[in-house]
Each structure stands twice: as structure tokens, then as C-alpha cells.
Amino acid sequence: MTEPLPGEVTAAPDEDASFEGPRRRARREREERRAAQARARAIEDARRQAKRKLTESATDTKPVARGAVRGLRVLTWTVVLVIVAVGLGLVLYFTPLMSMRNLIIDGIEAVRRVAEHAEAKDHHPDIDIRWRTVTFALVTHSEGGITKSDVAMARDINGIVGS
């Protein structure tokens, strides 16, 4: 070491130790960058982990079994079919088709009353029941045509059906 010149400031002995050259400075800066990157990576990992916990707790559902889905489909179709059946029933109930039902029931009731009367008189008409009509035919086969008893029975049938 050389002697300091007059007016020159000399460095303290520990300042010489803190002096770094370009290589040492580059190494220190690399270590600082690596440490900063490690801190940034740790922060990002912590953020991702917190986000994962949050989404896992929000969507913490079990997968739905295949049979349950099939059961829900069956239930849905059953409800739909019941609604359609009730709707069709209501439509049919409030349409003239239901009045035809009443006509048919009334016709069958008339046939029953005529049959009781014919059994009492022992004179049986031929009865033809169709969708909209009930026809009574009176013929005395043993006589080969219409007789007075057939005409009387026709009057009785008109009285029974007309009431």
C-alpha cells in the first residue's frame, strides 16, 4: 500500500472489505433477482392455493350417479305424461264426445227397460245397438209378419223410451 497524498481522503479499512468488483456485483444482483423471483413464485403459489381452496369449497359436490339421472328423467316424463293425460281428459270432458257417452248410457238403460217389459209380455223384439242408434224390430216369425201384438209392443216401447 502506498501512503496517502496530502488532501486525499483515505478509506477506512472495513470499507475496503465492502468494495465489490464487477463480478461480485453481478453475482449479488443475480442472487437478489433469484430471491425476488422466489418470493414472487411463493406469492403466486399461495394465491393459486387460496383460489383452489375457495373453488373446491364452493363446488364441493359429489358426482351424480347415473341411476339418479335416469330416475329423474323417468320422473320428469311421468309428470309430463300425467299433465298431458289430465289435459286430454279435460278436453274430452268438455266436448260433445262426453254427451255421446251420456246418449250411449241412456240407450243402454232404455234397452234394459224394454227388455224387462218384453220379458213380462213374453214378446221379444230384435235389438240392434250401434254407436249412435238403438233399433227395435218387431216381427212375429211364427205368423210370418207383423201382428197386432207387434204393434202393441211398439206402442209400449215408444212409451218406455219416450219417458
Secondary structure as UniProt FT lines:
FT   TURN            6..7
FT   HELIX           13..18
FT   HELIX           22..58
FT   HELIX           66..93
FT   HELIX           96..121
FT   STRAND          126..129
FT   STRAND          134..137
FT   TURN            141..144
FT   HELIX           148..162
//
